[in-house]
Amino acid sequence: MAEEKAAGKAEGEGGGKKFDPSKILFGLFVALDFAALGAGAFMTYQATLGWVRPSVREPAAIEALKKDRETEGVRDSVLYTMPSFTVNLGGQPKRMIRVELTLEMLDKDGFEEIVTNSPAARDSIVRILNDKTYDDVETIQGKLFLKDQIAVTLNKSLKDGVVKDVYFNEFLIQ
């Protein structure tokens, strides 16, 4: 018995709690997770809600713009509404998109060119829409990217005309 007491004293001589590194690592990982969450939320805010359209703030640049408009005259843009598209989207599950869009052309020459080349323009737009998935066009950023992609593709195919902007009159996904 005396030997058991001596052995018990030898084991318990440390007295207090032993150092446990897993608790420190757990706290460190929790803090790291919150930091990553905060950084992700900040980057999402900057990319979506915090975005502000840049404006011309220099008085000299504003005056130069007004002077250019007075000397050259502001060209009236022309709107061309294309008949609606019903197209299958790529990806799984299979979905369909119905889009009616209006093209804002820089001038009348571009309007005439897009009207005469309407089948080629429609084909280009159908190919763009077929390559998209539901996730690509679900968000506002996806729709804006789609508008830009349509405008760039049509501008590449036009010789004299310029597509200034693309407007969605109808945008339905099923």
Summary of the structure (lengths in Angstrom):
residues: 174
radius of gyration: 31.4
end to end distance: 82.4
largest distance: 110.8
contacts: 408
relative contact order: 0.12
helix: 57%
strand: 17%
